[in-house]
Amino acid sequence: MPVQWEKEFGSQHFITLENEVRPYFALEKMASRWENQVFYSKTNLWRKRTELFFDGDIIRKVIEEEKKLSANGEIYQQSYREYDTCLQTRERKLLLPLTKRGKPKPLTASAVGNITPFGCTFLLEMEKGRGTTLYAGNFRGNQQLPVGEAEKIAAIQNDSDFQKFAKWYIATCPDDYFAKVERVKNSVHQTVKYRTGDIFRVEYDRFSYCYGLVTGEVRKILKWKELPEEHSLRSLMTVPVMVRFYLLITEKANMSPEELSGYALGRVKICSDNDLIWGTHPIVGHRTLTAEEIEFPLVCSRMLSDRGNMTLLGQDSLIHDGLISAPEPDYYVEWGTAQTVLPYGKLSSTLKDWLKSYSCPWGGVQMGIFPDEETCSEEEKAEWISYRNNLQIPQNRPMMQELFRCLGLPDTAEFDDFAEAFGGLTIEELAKRLNAE
């Protein structure tokens, strides 16, 4: 494998991290006294080279380079991952256990890779047609450097591009940059308590911040007696939380709830709560929610009378993708705690045409909490199903009005009109319930 790797890819990495660059991405410098040991592996179209760097019998640093080949042998995806760690070995042959209960294991690349790094990680990934991404952070502490610069990073195609980016990046770092680096490097795993009405801060890049508002804890909402037994929220995985981002990017790191109240909020997102409970995005304030700050998804989903083990909204994507035949499906419509079924026969021809290419975007949970829609252009957002199929965005107002007409509501109907017609809590009643949690 070593000969084959060097024959196919050469002996050098496809990008080079110099010692003067490493600290800017939260990595320790490489020591000249360290010695390395190299492993190679091959899995189907994947090729991998792993280098372990030893300080005596202690592994201090790991570099992994992976390449994925097409059927004709062309590299179309590759990554460079470097991380700092501290792993004890016995004569560089056995990996010693982390706890007293463990047992030594043969030293292999996979055995080392299965252990979460004790230091920070740098990861650069390139994929043809999708651009390049860069991560620098601390997996154990759940903290990430706010590198930003997604557009510049996406344009990196080779080592020369990376060196130019790194030089520019270093030259443009703000004065407090290494304070951020040290915070990320020294972060430890924590568990944070949060509640509805909490305001959290997100580091958008090296210079600026975004702020978000927790508008609902799904696990608590599931306990409401007013929530129907069949409801989209009941099929969500992880620990979901409802959040909305304030529509601003600011250099202010300490904005108060009063200051933020002057800014509009983006659309509601349903996300896993990891970034909150692990302190990735710190809680920086709290407020009592107003009715205007509360938003529930307007769900419109194809449904079958007998869906077997499928979730309430899971059937929609299967029908949309042609995996299940349902030429004239009924539609499940939900807003807040109110719900109804719209028979196919009551759909207008206009609504039928719209719904042919429509799929419901509310069947899952966003794994991270980040202000994507709030910081992208309308052209970029139009590429995302989660955004363009949201019935509550202004562009979809005609579809929303047509849906309401088919349900027997005036096209001017809003949340409370739907609640009154189909037996749900009003927005003011929801505000009282959410603030009481």
Disulfide bonds with the S-S distance in Angstrom:
none
